[in-house]
Structure formats: C-alpha cells, structure tokens
Amino acid sequence: SQALGIEAAAATDAWQKAEKIFAQTETPVKGPATIFAGAQASALNRLLERNLSVRVSSAAIEIDEPIRIVGKGVSLDLGSAILRASEAIPYALRIERAENAIVQGGEFAAGDSAILVNISKHVLILDSRIHDLSGSGIVVTRSSAVTIRGNEIRSMGHAPIVLHGGTDSSIVERNEIVQNTGASNMSAGIVLSDRNRD
C-alpha cells in the first residue's frame, strides 16, 4: 500500500459509497392500491394517469396500446395477468422519464418485446414471466439505478435482457433465462451494448 499511496480505509470507504449508489429508494405507497379488473391496456393507462399504486386483478390484458409508466413513485403490480400484444406494438410496457417506479409480476406471453425502460432512474422490475416473444424481454437504455430481479425469461427471439447506451449503476440479479432462440451474440442471455440494433 505504501508504493501506491493507498490506505486500508480507502477500500472500505469506496465500498460504502458504492452501497449508497446502488441503494434503491422505493417511494412508499400512499394508501391502498387501486384495483384494475379491466381487459385492455388503454383502460389501465387511464387508471395509471390518476393513481400512483395500481394492482391488476384481471386474468388477462390485451395490449391494444403500450402500458405507460411516467412520473414519480408509480407502482404497478400486474399479479398473474397474462399480457398479449400484436407484433405491431414494439414494447408491451414502456417506463419512460420515470423515477422510483416499481413493476411487479405479469406474464408477457405474445408480441414483439416486453418491457422498455428509457430515460428513467430508480426503477424496479420484479418477478415477471416473459416468454415466446419475437423480440427482447427487458431493454434498459439511458437510465440509472435500474434493478431487474427475480424474472423468468425464456424462448425469446432476441436478447432476454439488454442494458444499452448510457445505462449505469444498475443491477441484474436472480433472473432465470433459458431456451433462448436467437442465434447471434446480440441474442445472448444478457447483453451489454452501446450500439444500436441493426
């Protein structure tokens, strides 16, 4: 340590600072979650515009337009709902310009890609099932402090998880990724890239 001029306390200090960077700041939910029992994403979006915490009780949701999460402190519990989109909709769920957002559960079972996180920070994506889509599972771009945890992703046409250009301080842990169908390196289980798709 003498030759480098580093003291033992410097390593401990660095780890403590890193822990603070990666600590998630979950906004407490104010009051009980509003229940959504509808069948279409457009109706869910109208509810999300007026409520910070929404829990889906429906068995299935037709993705007639992408589910949109924007703003601060939004919590969406998709429960066991099966979400099906057409190939014409690039992402079933879009988290854009959001902060302290939580998306939990849901089964993304048809369509192009499941979840996009774009220009957001402190986002949790937890316990979702994503399978048999022609595109990617979860794509994170230009975002910070995103945690992707406990998701089951299988049989995808492209990468199950992509951390893309400008994404930092993010965590991918305890996800199960199996039976991917893509043949290129850009279809690997977890892709870290700063290049745009061809």
TABELGI-V149566 format. One record per run of one state. SS is the DSSP state (alpha for helix, beta for strand, coil for the rest). FROM is the first residue (numbers start at 0). TO is the last residue. If there is no record, write none. Layout:
# TABELGI-V149566
ss = (SS SS)
from = (FROM FROM)
to = (TO TO)
This chain:
# TABELGI-V149566
ss = (coil alpha coil beta coil beta alpha coil beta coil beta coil beta coil beta coil beta coil beta coil beta coil beta coil beta coil beta coil beta coil beta coil beta coil beta coil beta coil beta coil beta coil alpha coil beta coil)
from = (0 7 22 33 36 39 40 50 52 56 59 63 66 72 74 77 81 85 90 104 106 110 112 118 120 126 128 131 137 141 143 149 151 154 160 164 167 168 170 173 175 178 184 187 189 193)
to = (6 21 32 35 38 39 49 51 55 58 62 65 71 73 76 80 84 89 103 105 109 111 117 119 125 127 130 136 140 142 148 150 153 159 163 166 167 169 172 174 177 183 186 188 192 197)
